[in-house]
């Protein structure tokens, strides 16, 4: 089924190439196709959109092709309508490329580095169970992936470039530096995944019993199924009894005359 869907996406790319000369139009069409695919096949608790992500310090990502949100996102936008999302409600983000070249890879690394400057603010009431490796990599900032319809970079060069990416430095003292990109999916060709220290939920053993670490590539003609399963394995699962939205309500605002209700009686109070 997913192989058939992958062929349909390739047909959509061919049609856009034949119908439009403007790169921006072609890029928007392939982005729409991936967002639609994800919105139709991810669990119902997930919503898919596009736009920018912000954290409580006011740090913003750049424009992101794919933003996957969970139930902690206080609002939603249409799948292909740009919106602004809080990072606590985001479970993964991605970039879509018609053709992955070395130049486009460099742009994705830059975009990932900007996104990984954001940090999730966890309340003391938040509950989650995660391996230490996954907590450091994905609970501080959600995973970032790339989907490409085609690729001009040979896999050896791709792995080398990904392995040599500078880490995105933490904006917090003693924080965790993060990889700008966590996985790359190339339709019809294969998948590159960063397994980190090999101690996460998603891990595989070599024949000698040691775990795969760092970046690894494997050929597969079922890339979309691998994308969905990778997302399901790495998207952080957090139960929040308290909404993460209140700290964002007053960002950049000054509260003037307010009315408070105590014991059923209204009174005016000056707050700052």
RODO-2510 file (C-alpha; in nm, 4 decimals, decimal comma):
residues 272
     n   res          X          Y          Z
     1     x     0,0000     0,0000     0,0000
     2     x     0,2745     0,2467     0,0925
     3     x     0,4728     0,1598    -0,2192
     4     x     0,1633     0,2514    -0,4228
     5     x     0,1283     0,5787    -0,2314
     6     x     0,4943     0,6526    -0,2955
     7     x     0,4381     0,6055    -0,6696
     8     x     0,1427     0,8448    -0,6501
     9     x     0,3619     1,1087    -0,4885
    10     x     0,6213     1,0664    -0,7608
    11     x     0,3476     1,1149    -1,0223
    12     x     0,2387     1,4329    -0,8451
    13     x     0,5975     1,5611    -0,8652
    14     x     0,6188     1,4760    -1,2367
    15     x     0,2931     1,6621    -1,2996
    16     x     0,4133     1,9705    -1,1167
    17     x     0,7398     1,9661    -1,3105
    18     x     0,5508     1,9412    -1,6391
    19     x     0,2925     2,2067    -1,5538
    20     x     0,4979     2,4747    -1,3766
    21     x     0,8323     2,6372    -1,4393
    22     x     0,8403     2,8439    -1,1207
    23     x     1,0343     2,6543    -0,8525
    24     x     0,8277     2,8054    -0,5729
    25     x     0,5018     2,6712    -0,7153
    26     x     0,6501     2,3253    -0,7676
    27     x     0,7900     2,3276    -0,4155
    28     x     0,4549     2,4241    -0,2651
    29     x     0,2803     2,1400    -0,4464
    30     x     0,5159     1,8698    -0,3215
    31     x     0,4991     2,0108     0,0320
    32     x     0,1183     1,9945     0,0156
    33     x     0,1372     1,6305    -0,0939
    34     x     0,3562     1,5281     0,2007
    35     x     0,1451     1,7195     0,4535
    36     x    -0,1698     1,5583     0,3151
    37     x    -0,0121     1,2121     0,3313
    38     x     0,0944     1,2599     0,6930
    39     x    -0,2404     1,4037     0,8004
    40     x    -0,4153     1,1002     0,6517
    41     x    -0,1869     0,8351     0,8027
    42     x    -0,0579     0,9608     1,1370
    43     x    -0,2592     0,8709     1,4498
    44     x    -0,5780     1,0750     1,4927
    45     x    -0,4297     1,2580     1,7900
    46     x    -0,1841     1,4295     1,5532
    47     x    -0,2497     1,7374     1,3409
    48     x    -0,0273     1,8456     1,0530
    49     x     0,0402     2,2030     0,9485
    50     x     0,3058     2,4460     0,8306
    51     x     0,4475     2,7763     0,9557
    52     x     0,6712     2,8747     1,2462
    53     x     0,7299     2,7463     1,5999
    54     x     0,7982     2,9628     1,9054
    55     x     0,9190     2,8896     2,2590
    56     x     0,8567     3,0755     2,5845
    57     x     1,1691     3,2912     2,5447
    58     x     1,0365     3,4276     2,2153
    59     x     1,2860     3,2300     2,0063
    60     x     1,1353     3,1414     1,6667
    61     x     1,2096     2,8839     1,4041
    62     x     1,2179     2,9745     1,0397
    63     x     0,9357     2,8773     0,8050
    64     x     0,8856     2,4995     0,8323
    65     x     0,7253     2,2847     0,5632
    66     x     0,5783     2,0300     0,8058
    67     x     0,4745     2,0808     1,1682
    68     x     0,3194     1,7850     1,3512
    69     x     0,1225     1,8730     1,6637
    70     x    -0,0370     1,6809     1,9470
    71     x    -0,3173     1,7541     2,1887
    72     x    -0,1118     2,0099     2,3817
    73     x    -0,1265     2,2591     2,0936
    74     x    -0,3839     2,5195     2,2047
    75     x    -0,5059     2,5903     1,8504
    76     x    -0,4891     2,4454     1,5028
    77     x    -0,4710     2,5701     1,1464
    78     x    -0,5680     2,4109     0,8182
    79     x    -0,3125     2,1618     0,6851
    80     x    -0,1789     2,3951     0,4155
    81     x    -0,2326     2,7238     0,6008
    82     x     0,0708     2,8836     0,7668
    83     x     0,0378     2,9273     1,1419
    84     x     0,2364     2,9946     1,4582
    85     x     0,2735     2,7067     1,7053
    86     x     0,4117     2,6717     2,0591
    87     x     0,6949     2,4197     2,0863
    88     x     0,5360     2,2341     2,3804
    89     x     0,2517     2,1296     2,1492
    90     x     0,4796     2,0185     1,8633
    91     x     0,5905     1,6552     1,8317
    92     x     0,8048     1,6766     1,5135
    93     x     0,8867     1,9095     1,2253
    94     x     1,0223     1,8479     0,8769
    95     x     1,1391     1,9927     0,5471
    96     x     1,0307     1,8724     0,2028
    97     x     1,2643     1,8820    -0,0984
    98     x     1,1762     1,8066    -0,4607
    99     x     1,5420     1,7213    -0,5215
   100     x     1,7980     1,6991    -0,2421
   101     x     2,1224     1,8569    -0,3618
   102     x     2,4236     1,9537    -0,1513
   103     x     2,2904     2,3091    -0,1559
   104     x     1,9435     2,2047    -0,0400
   105     x     2,0990     1,9856     0,2287
   106     x     2,2952     2,2862     0,3566
   107     x     1,9693     2,4860     0,3718
   108     x     1,7998     2,2056     0,5672
   109     x     2,0909     2,1928     0,8144
   110     x     2,0651     2,5699     0,8650
   111     x     1,6889     2,5451     0,9162
   112     x     1,7318     2,2552     1,1599
   113     x     1,9958     2,4457     1,3560
   114     x     1,7607     2,7414     1,3928
   115     x     1,4739     2,5179     1,5053
   116     x     1,6895     2,3303     1,7568
   117     x     1,7572     2,6605     1,9372
   118     x     1,4034     2,6319     2,0759
   119     x     1,3544     2,4568     2,4067
   120     x     1,0484     2,2920     2,5602
   121     x     0,9430     2,4213     2,9025
   122     x     0,8377     2,1261     3,1202
   123     x     0,6099     2,1821     3,4173
   124     x     0,6780     1,9849     3,7354
   125     x     0,3425     1,8106     3,6838
   126     x     0,4393     1,6777     3,3376
   127     x     0,4559     1,3000     3,3257
   128     x     0,6508     1,0960     3,0739
   129     x     0,8565     0,7816     3,0582
   130     x     1,1504     0,7962     2,8199
   131     x     1,4983     0,6551     2,7980
   132     x     1,7639     0,9050     2,8961
   133     x     1,8971     0,9118     2,5402
   134     x     1,5554     1,0005     2,3944
   135     x     1,4856     1,2542     2,6672
   136     x     1,8036     1,4464     2,5854
   137     x     1,7478     1,4334     2,2088
   138     x     1,3721     1,4773     2,1652
   139     x     1,2162     1,6112     2,4872
   140     x     1,4313     1,9248     2,4905
   141     x     1,3299     2,0003     2,1323
   142     x     1,1183     1,7838     1,8973
   143     x     1,2800     1,5788     1,6166
   144     x     1,3559     1,7338     1,2777
   145     x     1,3440     1,5335     0,9529
   146     x     1,3833     1,5810     0,5777
   147     x     1,1755     1,4163     0,3038
   148     x     1,3049     1,4306    -0,0549
   149     x     1,1333     1,3136    -0,3725
   150     x     1,4718     1,2677    -0,5402
   151     x     1,8373     1,3014    -0,4462
   152     x     2,1502     1,4059    -0,6334
   153     x     2,3807     1,3361    -0,3388
   154     x     2,5310     0,9880    -0,3249
   155     x     2,4604     0,8123     0,0031
   156     x     2,8258     0,8080     0,1117
   157     x     2,8484     1,1861     0,0732
   158     x     2,5104     1,2321     0,2395
   159     x     2,6172     1,0337     0,5461
   160     x     2,9475     1,2216     0,5610
   161     x     2,7754     1,5619     0,5472
   162     x     2,5223     1,4577     0,8105
   163     x     2,7900     1,3152     1,0386
   164     x     2,9935     1,6383     1,0191
   165     x     2,7018     1,8739     1,0965
   166     x     2,7876     2,1158     1,3796
   167     x     2,5555     2,0601     1,6752
   168     x     2,3023     2,3289     1,7552
   169     x     2,4281     2,4771     2,0811
   170     x     2,1904     2,4976     2,3750
   171     x     2,0615     2,8454     2,4646
   172     x     2,0579     2,7402     2,8326
   173     x     2,3624     2,7060     3,0608
   174     x     2,4635     2,3403     3,0912
   175     x     2,1978     2,2481     2,8336
   176     x     2,2170     1,9754     2,5700
   177     x     2,3540     2,0475     2,2208
   178     x     2,1375     1,8864     1,9537
   179     x     2,1803     1,7507     1,6020
   180     x     2,0109     1,9843     1,3482
   181     x     1,8662     1,6889     1,1528
   182     x     1,7582     1,3546     1,2956
   183     x     1,6583     1,1607     0,9811
   184     x     1,6428     1,1885     0,6011
   185     x     1,3906     0,9990     0,3852
   186     x     1,4422     0,9770     0,0070
   187     x     1,1486     0,8305    -0,1819
   188     x     1,2296     0,5206    -0,3824
   189     x     1,5879     0,5056    -0,2559
   190     x     1,6370     0,4777     0,1148
   191     x     1,6567     0,6202     0,4641
   192     x     1,9299     0,7825     0,6741
   193     x     1,8725     0,7885     1,0501
   194     x     2,0823     0,9180     1,3364
   195     x     2,0736     0,6551     1,6118
   196     x     2,2642     0,8790     1,8520
   197     x     2,4380     0,6838     2,1261
   198     x     2,2430     0,3670     2,0391
   199     x     2,0558     0,3708     2,3699
   200     x     1,7250     0,5173     2,2525
   201     x     1,3882     0,3515     2,1967
   202     x     1,4727     0,3081     1,8283
   203     x     1,7858     0,0943     1,8124
   204     x     1,9285    -0,1995     1,6204
   205     x     2,2076    -0,4469     1,6795
   206     x     2,4939    -0,5447     1,4550
   207     x     2,5608    -0,9151     1,4140
   208     x     2,8329    -0,8910     1,6800
   209     x     2,5766    -0,7756     1,9389
   210     x     2,6766    -0,4078     1,9570
   211     x     2,4183    -0,1384     1,8885
   212     x     2,4188     0,0902     1,5863
   213     x     2,5329     0,4436     1,6770
   214     x     2,5414     0,7658     1,4785
   215     x     2,4195     0,7939     1,1201
   216     x     2,3214     0,4830     0,9277
   217     x     2,1784     0,4351     0,5775
   218     x     1,9774     0,1479     0,4380
   219     x     1,8240     0,0944     0,0964
   220     x     1,4473     0,0452     0,0915
   221     x     1,1632     0,0911    -0,1542
   222     x     0,9169     0,1462     0,1315
   223     x     1,0315     0,4861     0,2554
   224     x     0,6908     0,6222     0,3582
   225     x     0,6219     0,3311     0,5912
   226     x     0,9647     0,3843     0,7492
   227     x     0,8866     0,7563     0,7884
   228     x     0,5630     0,6841     0,9744
   229     x     0,7215     0,4222     1,1991
   230     x     1,0223     0,6437     1,2731
   231     x     0,7905     0,9285     1,3722
   232     x     0,5888     0,6976     1,5957
   233     x     0,9104     0,5799     1,7631
   234     x     1,0725     0,9191     1,8279
   235     x     0,7911     1,1725     1,8749
   236     x     0,7937     1,2588     2,2473
   237     x     0,4960     1,1389     2,4521
   238     x     0,4173     1,3699     2,7418
   239     x     0,1083     1,3735     2,9642
   240     x     0,0433     1,7290     3,0809
   241     x    -0,2218     1,7696     3,3510
   242     x    -0,1697     2,1460     3,3178
   243     x    -0,1942     2,3267     2,9841
   244     x     0,1379     2,4701     2,8545
   245     x    -0,0376     2,7765     2,7085
   246     x    -0,0682     3,0172     3,0103
   247     x     0,2963     3,1369     3,0022
   248     x     0,2441     3,2388     2,6379
   249     x    -0,0741     3,4391     2,6983
   250     x     0,1038     3,7476     2,8296
   251     x     0,4180     3,7408     2,6148
   252     x     0,5098     4,0994     2,5325
   253     x     0,1970     4,2335     2,7027
   254     x     0,1439     4,4621     3,0020
   255     x    -0,1667     4,4008     3,2092
   256     x    -0,3456     4,7224     3,3005
   257     x    -0,6774     4,7579     3,4831
   258     x    -0,8054     4,4077     3,5660
   259     x    -1,1182     4,2824     3,7371
   260     x    -1,0861     3,9931     3,9797
   261     x    -1,3624     3,7926     4,1403
   262     x    -1,3220     3,6808     4,4994
   263     x    -1,6000     3,5133     4,6914
   264     x    -1,8494     3,6065     4,4229
   265     x    -1,7760     3,9805     4,4521
   266     x    -1,5990     4,1706     4,1766
   267     x    -1,3231     4,4141     4,2588
   268     x    -1,0842     4,6179     4,0494
   269     x    -0,7113     4,5691     4,0983
   270     x    -0,4018     4,7165     3,9411
   271     x    -0,1619     4,4423     3,8224
   272     x     0,1686     4,4675     3,6402
***
